[in-house]
């Protein structure tokens, strides 16, 4: 699987340092994931969101 990255607007010190080292140029990052790892992680996130949306 290939995913195109979306650039988050996160201003952490590590991220600012990265952009300084990269010369303020955006570079594409290729990510390769195994399907079962991705689905397992998405399942965890889905359960958290589902719990927050339930009413007592």
N, C-alpha and C positions, 0 to 999 in steps of 0.2 A: 504494500500500500504506500502511496505517496500523498503527502499533504502539503499544500502551499501554506507557508506561515502567515499569520496575521501579526502585525506588529502592535504589541500592547503599549498603552501609554503608561508605563510604569517608571517611576523616577527613583529607583533604589540606587544607592551608591555604587553597587557592583555594575549595574546597567550603565550608569553614567561613565564609569571607568572603561567599560567595554567600547562605548562609542568613541571615547577619546583615543583609545588604542587603534580602533578600526579607521580612524581618520574621518569620523562622521559620515561614513558611507554605509548605506544599507546593503547587506549581503543576504542572498537567499540561503536558506538552510534546508537541507534535505533530511527528512526523517523517515526511517524505515521501522515499522512496528509489526509485530506478529498479531494476527487478528484476534486470537484468544486473549492476549494481554490487554488489548484495547477494549474488547467487550467486557472483560472483567472489571476494568477501571470505570468504564461508563456505567456498569451496573451499580457500583458503589455510589457514584455520584447521583444516579437516578433515585436510589433509595433515600438518600439524604434529602433531596428536593421533594420527593413524594411525602416524606414524613413532615416536612415543614408546611406542606399545603393541606394537611388534613385538619379537620376541626374536631375538637373534643366533644 
